[in-house]
Amino acid sequence: MSETAVQVGRVRQERHGHILKIVIDNPGKMNAFSPEMMEELSEAFTVLDRDDDLWVGVLCSVGEHFTAGLDMPKFFGPKAVKLDRPAGNIDPFGLENRCRKPVVTAIQGVCFTIGIEIMLAGDIVVAADNARLCQMESKRGIAPLGGAHFRYVTRAGWGDAMYHLLLCDEFTAAEAHRIGLVQEVVAPGQQVERAMALAGIIANNAPLGIQVTKEAGLKFIEAGERAAIDVIPAIRARVMDSQDAKEGIQSFVERRAAVFQGR
């Protein structure tokens, strides 16, 4: 591979006994995801799901921020790359399928858009107290399409979910903890260590017992989630083909305020 073709960002895997540490590594772009990184994230979750020696996953990132979301031009720009997830691979958003093993996510700094959706597709979240969360898609003329529209409701209840989904506001780790999106808040720099410690405690329990506990818990919300997932294609078509979506993406590229028309 030539030097100019080398992928800058990546998602890498580290094995620590029965724990798979999945590391988002693109700090130069605030850990924004490229299509290739999304493919690598899916592959990492698939390894965790299928390898009998791996019992718990920890998802984290390097640098000051968890992730700013998608690297928008690489998904929607003129040079956008479309990569199809291999059949059967785990969906990082937990929409088509979900990892059977427990996942602990550690976040810090900026955790926007798909960062929140990916963390909510896991099970336990540890946040540094400097974490900043925002589900801002509707500020860009589109809508959350990775599960936020129902997982906020599942975790936080209707009122708190709609408060943040409709305001598209930025909120703190303390607020995320208050409404149930986050389970522990720690000092900056300690989030990954604490997530690994929690994973270690989980890994000391019987793996099959842990896995069926997660499976049984998911059965409780499975029917409602399926209905919410099934509506996503219609939502996507309605917003992504709109004039507002074009304006939102163009305004983001041009770094200006969007002017929406409601069509």
C-alpha positions in Angstrom: 0.0 0.0 0.0 1.4 3.4 -0.9 2.0 6.0 1.7 -0.8 8.2 0.3 -3.2 5.3 0.5 -2.5 4.5 4.2 -5.7 4.7 6.3 -5.2 7.4 9.0 -7.8 6.3 11.5 -8.4 2.8 12.7 -10.2 0.6 15.2 -7.8 -1.8 16.8 -8.2 -4.8 19.1 -6.2 -5.8 22.2 -6.7 -9.1 24.1 -6.4 -9.0 27.9 -7.2 -12.5 29.1 -10.9 -12.9 28.6 -11.4 -9.2 27.8 -11.3 -7.7 24.3 -10.4 -4.1 24.4 -11.6 -2.3 21.3 -9.9 1.0 20.7 -11.0 3.8 18.4 -7.8 5.4 17.2 -8.2 8.6 15.1 -7.4 11.4 17.6 -6.3 13.8 14.8 -10.0 14.0 13.8 -11.5 13.8 17.3 -11.9 10.0 16.6 -14.5 10.7 13.8 -15.4 7.5 12.0 -14.5 6.8 8.4 -16.4 4.0 6.5 -13.3 1.8 7.0 -13.3 2.4 10.7 -17.0 1.4 10.9 -16.1 -1.8 9.2 -13.3 -2.5 11.6 -15.6 -1.8 14.6 -18.1 -4.3 13.3 -15.3 -6.8 12.8 -14.1 -6.3 16.4 -17.6 -6.8 17.9 -17.9 -9.9 15.7 -14.6 -11.3 17.1 -15.9 -10.6 20.6 -19.3 -12.3 19.9 -17.8 -15.4 18.2 -14.7 -16.2 20.2 -15.5 -18.5 23.1 -12.3 -17.3 25.0 -13.6 -13.7 25.0 -16.2 -13.0 27.7 -16.4 -9.2 28.0 -15.7 -6.3 25.7 -14.4 -2.8 26.6 -14.9 -0.1 24.0 -12.8 3.1 24.4 -10.8 5.6 22.4 -7.5 7.3 22.5 -7.0 11.1 23.0 -9.2 13.8 24.5 -12.5 12.8 22.9 -14.5 9.6 22.5 -15.8 10.5 19.0 -17.2 13.5 17.1 -19.4 11.1 15.1 -19.1 10.4 11.4 -16.4 12.0 9.2 -19.3 13.5 7.2 -17.6 14.1 3.8 -16.4 10.5 3.7 -20.0 9.3 4.0 -21.9 12.0 2.1 -19.4 13.9 0.1 -18.6 13.5 -3.6 -15.8 11.1 -2.8 -17.9 9.1 -0.3 -17.0 5.4 0.2 -19.8 2.8 0.7 -18.7 -0.3 2.5 -21.2 -3.1 3.1 -20.9 -4.9 6.4 -20.1 -8.6 5.7 -23.2 -10.8 6.1 -23.6 -12.0 9.7 -21.1 -9.5 11.2 -22.3 -7.7 14.3 -23.9 -4.3 13.8 -22.2 -1.8 16.0 -25.5 0.0 16.5 -27.2 -3.2 17.6 -30.0 -2.9 15.0 -29.7 -5.9 12.7 -28.1 -8.0 15.5 -26.4 -7.5 18.8 -23.2 -8.8 20.5 -24.1 -11.6 22.9 -21.2 -10.7 25.3 -21.4 -7.8 27.7 -19.8 -4.5 26.5 -18.5 -1.7 28.8 -17.9 1.6 27.1 -15.6 4.3 28.4 -16.2 7.9 27.1 -14.5 11.2 27.5 -14.6 14.7 26.0 -16.8 14.9 22.9 -19.3 12.1 22.5 -21.7 13.2 19.7 -24.3 11.5 17.5 -23.3 8.0 16.6 -20.9 7.9 19.6 -23.9 7.9 21.9 -25.8 5.4 19.7 -22.9 3.0 19.8 -22.4 3.3 23.6 -26.1 2.7 24.1 -25.9 -0.4 22.0 -23.6 -1.7 24.7 -24.5 -2.4 28.3 -22.6 -0.3 30.8 -21.1 3.2 30.3 -18.3 4.8 32.3 -17.9 8.5 31.6 -15.1 11.0 32.4 -16.7 14.0 34.1 -15.5 16.2 31.2 -17.7 14.2 28.7 -20.0 16.2 26.4 -22.9 14.5 24.8 -25.1 15.8 22.0 -27.6 14.1 19.6 -27.4 16.9 17.0 -28.5 15.2 13.8 -31.6 17.3 13.5 -29.4 20.4 13.6 -28.0 19.1 10.3 -31.4 18.5 8.7 -31.4 14.8 9.3 -32.4 12.5 12.3 -30.8 9.9 14.5 -30.8 6.7 12.6 -28.6 4.4 14.8 -31.1 3.7 17.6 -31.1 6.9 19.6 -34.8 7.4 19.0 -35.7 4.4 21.1 -32.7 3.7 23.3 -32.9 7.1 25.0 -36.5 6.2 25.8 -35.5 2.8 27.1 -32.7 4.2 29.3 -34.0 7.6 30.3 -37.8 7.5 30.0 -40.0 9.6 27.7 -39.6 13.0 29.2 -35.8 13.1 29.6 -35.4 11.3 26.3 -37.5 13.9 24.3 -35.9 16.8 26.2 -32.5 16.0 24.8 -33.6 14.5 21.4 -35.8 17.5 20.5 -33.5 20.2 21.9 -30.5 18.7 20.2 -28.6 20.2 23.1 -25.2 19.5 24.5 -25.3 17.9 28.0 -22.8 16.8 30.6 -21.7 13.5 32.0 -23.5 14.3 35.2 -26.8 14.8 33.3 -26.2 11.6 31.3 -25.7 9.8 34.7 -28.8 11.4 36.2 -31.1 10.2 33.4 -29.5 6.7 33.1 -27.4 6.9 29.9 -24.2 6.6 32.0 -23.7 4.3 35.0 -20.5 5.8 36.5 -18.7 9.1 36.3 -15.0 9.3 37.1 -12.2 11.8 36.9 -10.8 12.4 33.4 -8.1 9.8 32.5 -9.6 7.2 34.7 -12.5 6.1 32.5 -10.7 3.3 30.6 -9.1 1.9 33.7 -12.4 1.8 35.5 -14.1 0.2 32.5 -11.4 -2.5 32.4 -11.8 -3.0 36.1 -15.6 -3.5 35.7 -15.0 -5.9 32.8 -12.6 -7.8 35.0 -15.3 -8.2 37.7 -17.8 -9.4 35.1 -15.2 -11.8 33.6 -14.8 -13.4 37.1 -18.5 -14.5 36.9 -19.6 -17.6 34.9 -19.6 -16.5 31.3 -22.6 -18.5 30.2 -24.6 -17.2 33.1 -23.7 -13.6 32.2 -24.5 -14.2 28.5 -28.0 -15.7 29.1 -28.7 -12.9 31.6 -28.1 -10.3 28.9 -30.1 -12.4 26.4 -33.0 -12.7 28.8 -33.0 -9.0 29.7 -33.1 -8.2 26.0 -36.2 -10.4 25.5 -38.1 -7.9 27.7 -37.6 -5.0 25.3 -37.1 -7.0 22.0 -40.6 -6.5 20.6 -40.7 -2.7 21.1 -37.1 -2.3 19.8 -38.0 -4.4 16.7 -40.9 -2.0 15.9 -38.6 1.0 16.3 -35.9 -0.5 14.2 -38.4 -1.5 11.4 -39.4 2.2 11.0 -35.8 3.4 10.4 -35.8 2.9 6.6 -38.9 5.1 6.3 -37.4 7.7 8.5 -34.1 7.6 6.6 -35.9 8.1 3.3 -38.0 10.9 4.6 -35.1 13.0 6.0 -32.2 12.0 3.7 -34.0 12.9 0.5 -35.2 16.3 1.9 -34.0 19.7 1.0 -33.3 20.3 4.7 -30.8 17.4 4.7 -28.9 18.9 1.7 -28.9 22.2 3.5 -27.8 20.7 6.8 -24.8 18.9 5.2 -23.9 21.9 3.0 -24.0 24.3 6.0 -21.8 21.8 8.0 -19.2 21.7 5.2 -19.3 25.5 4.8 -19.2 26.0 8.6 -22.3 28.2 8.7 -25.7 28.2 10.4 -28.3 26.1 8.5 -31.5 27.7 7.1 -34.2 25.0 7.2 -37.5 25.1 5.2 -39.2 22.0 6.6 -39.2 20.2 3.3 
